[in-house]
Amino acid sequence: MKLFFVSSNSHKFQEIQLILREYHIPISFYQTELPEIQSESIEKIALFSAKTAFSEINQPLFTEDTGLFVEALNGFPGPYSSYVFKTIGNRGVLHLLDGESNRTAVFKTAIALIISNTESMTFLGETKGKIALSERGTKGWGYDPIFIPLEGDGRTYGEMKIEEKNQLSHRRKALQLLSKFLSNQYPHITQGGSV
């Protein structure tokens, strides 16, 4: 059996595939729209999506949910990041922060892994940063042009090559935890074998 990443977002798959290649974990992409529950917890959202996907394909898989949590907006858009991006975009978020000196934000990614009907777990990765004053860069997608990671050199994710972003990203941190778990519990996956 293969390990599938289930999402409607091919950009996420490309990013995740590049990172997991470093850990010798091959994945396949199952592209589909997944239902998202309304929850304050991105872990619960990812796990609900994973359980829904597992009932559909009945194969070991993982899903992910990511949120941008802006301190001055009391954590908004947080778990509603995807919807907010679709409706008001980066310009809307920048407008909400107009005149605000506190630009602190954190990007969080929750990965939900389901191996079987009885085995599931979540992994959380975070990257602290701040919101830029304007959109910068054309790389990446979503909020990348307005998020400046603290660990970086002052550029937004949108100004970085994907390999550079992948070294600092919230997604990498969650994937590192996933990789460690798989290497310890299911080492044959790291060799491209079956579960």
Buried (B, 14 or more C-beta within 10 A) or exposed (E): EBBBBBBEBEEBBEBBBBBBEEBEBBBEBBEEEBEBEEBEBBBBBBBBBBBBBBEEEEBBBBBBBBBBBBBBBEBBBBBBBBEBBEEBBBEEBBEBBEEEEEBEBBBBBBBBBBBEEEEBBBBBBBBEBBBBEEBBBEBBBBBBBBBBBEEBEEBBBBBBEBEBBBEBBBBBBBBBBBBEBBBEEBEEBBEEEEE
